[in-house]
Each structure stands twice: as C-alpha cells, then as structure tokens.
Amino acid sequence: MSIVDILDSDERLAVETVRDFVDAEVKPVVRELEHANTYPEALIEQMKNLGIFGLAIPEEYGGTPVSTPCYVLITEELARGWMSLAGAMGGHTVVAKLLGHFGTEQQKRHYLPRMATGEVRATMALTEPGGGSDLQAMTTQARREDDEYVVTGTKTWITNSRRSQLIALLCKTDPQATPAHQGMSILLAEHGPGLSVSRDLDKLGYKGVESCELSFTDYRAPVSALLGEQEGAGFAQMMKGLETGRIQVASRALGVGRAALEDALDYAQQRESFGKPLWKHQSVGNYLADMATQLTAARQLTLHAAREADAGRRVDMEAGMAKLHASETAMDIALNAVRIHGGHGYSTEFDVERYLRDAPLMIVGEGTNEIQRNVIASQLVTRGGLDT
C-alpha cells in the first residue's frame, strides 16, 4: 500500500499537487538559488497560490486545513525539493496553531484570514543568544505600562524574521515568578519602532530564507497583543506549539533524506565501476538498503506522531521521537549519499553536498536532539513506559 493511501482523495491530490510543483518548478532552479543564497520570492508566491500557508487554518478563517499526516507528507515533498521552502512555512504553521488553540476570537479574525493567503506570514521568537534550548533562562522582558507592554531583549536564530509580518514572541511578563516558566507569556508582535533586525546569521546550509537576530528596545505592544489575554500561560502554550514544530522538523528531515536516497539510487544505477553498476557492489547495495530502511522507519514514526496529535493526545514524546530519529536518519543518509557519489558527492555540481549541509539543522533545530532525549526519558517515567 502506498503511503498516501492513508489519506482521502482530496488530501492525496494536495500531496500530488505539491509533488508536481517541486518537480516542475523547484528542482530546475534550486541549485542556482541555493548557491547564490537568493530568497526564493517566485517560489514563495507559488506556494501562496497553492494554499500551503493555510494548511493549519480552519475554513471559517479562509484556510485549507488538512490532517496532520497530510501536512507531514506535504512538508516532506517541499523539503525533497529544497529544505528551505519547508522552513519558510514551518514557524508560520506553529503560529497558526497557537492562534487556533489559544487566541481570542478577535485575534483569530484579525490574523488568520491573512495568514491563510500568505499575505501575513508568521514566525516565532524563542531562542536567545545566551539561552539556546533553555527557555526558562530567557531574559527578554515585557513590563506592563497602562494599556501597553514595553519589551526589551534579544532573540536569535529567528527564521523568516525579516519578511514575516507577525512574530509570536515568548517573553517574561513576570520575571520574579517561581518557577520561572509561570512568568512567561506570548505577545503577538508586529514590526515597528523599537524592533530591529540587528543582524543576519551566516549558515552552513538552510540558504535562501533568512535567519536573524532581533533586538527589542522599548518596543511597545498593546495589551490586546497578549495571546489569549492570560499572562503566565506562554510557556505551556509554546510547548504545545512545539509539538507541531517538531513534527514539522521531522517531516523536513524526511524530505532531505528522501532526496539524498533518490539521488544516490539513481547515481548507483547509472554509474559503473569494474564493469558493473555501482549498486551491484555489495558495499554500495548495503548502504542503499540501510538508507531505505532507516527512512521508512523514520516516516512511520513521524506519521504515528501525526495521527496521535489528530486524536487529541499529548505528543511531546512522540514528536520528540520522530524529530530525533528522522533528523539523525537524514544526516546518515546524506553522508552515505556522498560516499556513493564518491568525488562527485563533494562537488557543488551535484545536490548531495547540499543535503549534507542542510541535514544538521534538523538535529539542532526546534530543541536539540539531546533535549529530545531528555523529553522522551521524562515521559517514559511519567507515563510508566511505552503505550502499546
């Protein structure tokens, strides 16, 4: 049974449409765009037209909602073409989910219809220069002054932050709270006075889309910008959002791993050495077998997390497992694809060097894999083992 058989006919068509878009529009231009580190404006516009920015938004707000397994497979297709394109809609989807779960009706109606079309694109701002994955150590503060919050602090590694019109900003509204997470809130911040993109970060891979440092200096946001109108709920809200984010990162890893496997398999059939195709050499054949097995297992883990999320269950452990395994798998497959290509794998004339540069992002992004292992172990103890 094909993996898309788990979807209904409309969702299968959605995945096939994105697959066709990747093959016809992305693959012919990705190498040039990526090597030039050029923002893919035309491709983003086509993604808007395909409804990709509305996949997590209810129909009543203008979205084209799909199941989480469908979202996984669409993200995989985008990342198969260029991981950066999947990144361009990753944080946007998390913010849409945050608004859907926790936003007031006014906040939903103000943002979601424009987010669905891509007119407003969103990102989230969590990481700080000195904090990394330790969110409770953040120093960005929002103090209440009458009917406004005044924000001061710095965020880093914020993807799409220069071109996103909406930023879900995790900050401390009560720096004295104990434990610290009870003093955190999410503000729906828009670009304006007091908010600047202080620098762009150079990266090994993940080219095209920007990752920046944001500086907030007496930035003012109205009280109505507080997500859900309840102070102190931000940490729990963001942890729920990150369940979606980690499933999305796992899906990106599937796309990178699949692209590397497909290129390696194609090359191993076309290239000959010692009078026979590469794949008939046992060492190369073994690589291909292991790569395909790892990728299939990673996809099943990711789809399992997606189905559990749609069932309304807590999936921090499942999403962590998917993100952990899929990202490590993508790294292994990308490296083995380089091995199979030999010297050509180290050349910028072939795409496998790009996969090798893109894959590490999923290992450290959206909570490092070391953090995922901590989450998994904690949940194993809390839940009393694995559910079967």
Secondary structure, DSSP 8 states (H G I E B T S, - for coil): --GGGGS-HHHHHHHHHHHHHIIIIITTTHHHHHHHT---HHHHHHHHHTTGGGTTS-GGGT-----HHHHHHHHHHHHHH-HHHHHHHHHHHHHHHHHHHH--HHHHHHHHHHHHHTSS-EEEE---TTTTT-GGG---EEEEETTEEEEEEEEEEEETTTT-SEEEEEEES-TT-SSGGGGEEEEEE-S-TTEEEEEE---SS--SS-EEEEEEEEEEEEGGGBGGG-TT-HHHHHHHHHHHHHHHHHHHHHHHHHHHHHHHHHHHHH-EETTEEGGGSHHHHHHHHHHHHHHHHHHHHHHHHHHHHHTT---HHHHHHHHHHHHHHHHHHHHHHHHHHGGGGGSTTSTHHHHHHHHHHHHHTTS-HHHHHHHHHHHHHHHTS---
